[in-house]
Amino acid sequence: MSKNNWKVGLRAKLEDLVDDCVVAGARQQDVFDAIIKEIGNLRAALERDPDPAEDDVAVIEEPANDWPAADK
């Protein structure tokens, strides 16, 4: 994604994610809730460390692994 079209790219990726989850059997609202939660986690991580590139030791934060399963 370039600086100029990051919103378009992000929207396309989110739409693909939601479509894949819904096709797998997850409820659309559950997927939306998971996206909002993940955005909150990323925001909190950014507030803790606004520029991780400046860190002496690389810390990789894994995204939450609690996306809605198709069997719920």
C-alpha positions as CSV (number, residue, x, y, z in Angstrom):
1,M,0.0,0.0,0.0
2,S,1.4,3.4,-0.9
3,K,1.1,6.4,1.3
4,N,-1.6,7.9,-1.0
5,N,-3.9,4.9,-1.1
6,W,-3.5,3.2,2.2
7,K,-7.2,3.6,3.1
8,V,-8.3,2.0,-0.2
9,G,-5.9,-0.9,0.4
10,L,-6.9,-1.3,4.0
11,R,-10.5,-1.4,3.1
12,A,-10.0,-4.0,0.5
13,K,-8.1,-6.2,2.9
14,L,-10.8,-5.8,5.6
15,E,-13.5,-6.6,3.1
16,D,-11.6,-9.8,2.0
17,L,-11.2,-10.8,5.7
18,V,-14.9,-10.3,6.5
19,D,-15.9,-12.2,3.3
20,D,-13.6,-15.1,4.1
21,C,-14.9,-15.4,7.7
22,V,-18.5,-15.1,6.6
23,V,-18.1,-17.8,4.0
24,A,-16.4,-20.0,6.6
25,G,-19.6,-19.6,8.7
26,A,-18.8,-16.8,11.2
27,R,-21.4,-14.2,11.8
28,Q,-20.7,-10.9,10.2
29,Q,-21.2,-9.0,13.5
30,D,-18.7,-11.3,15.3
31,V,-16.1,-10.5,12.6
32,F,-16.7,-6.8,12.9
33,D,-16.4,-7.1,16.7
34,A,-13.0,-8.9,16.3
35,I,-11.8,-6.2,13.9
36,I,-12.7,-3.4,16.3
37,K,-11.0,-5.3,19.2
38,E,-7.8,-5.9,17.1
39,I,-7.7,-2.2,16.2
40,G,-7.9,-1.3,19.9
41,N,-5.0,-3.7,20.6
42,L,-2.9,-2.1,17.9
43,R,-3.8,1.4,19.2
44,A,-2.8,0.4,22.7
45,A,0.5,-1.0,21.4
46,L,1.2,2.2,19.5
47,E,0.5,4.3,22.7
48,R,3.0,2.1,24.6
49,D,5.7,2.3,21.9
50,P,5.0,5.0,19.2
51,D,8.1,4.1,17.2
52,P,9.2,0.5,17.7
53,A,11.9,1.0,15.0
54,E,13.8,3.0,17.5
55,D,14.0,0.2,20.0
56,D,17.3,-1.5,20.7
57,V,15.8,-4.9,20.7
58,A,13.1,-5.8,18.1
59,V,9.9,-6.7,19.8
60,I,7.3,-8.3,17.6
61,E,3.8,-8.2,19.0
62,E,1.6,-10.9,17.6
63,P,-2.0,-10.0,16.6
64,A,-4.8,-11.5,18.7
65,N,-5.6,-15.0,17.8
66,D,-9.3,-14.9,18.8
67,W,-11.0,-14.3,15.5
68,P,-14.5,-15.8,15.3
69,A,-14.4,-19.5,14.4
70,A,-16.8,-20.9,11.8
71,D,-18.1,-23.4,14.4
72,K,-19.5,-20.7,16.8
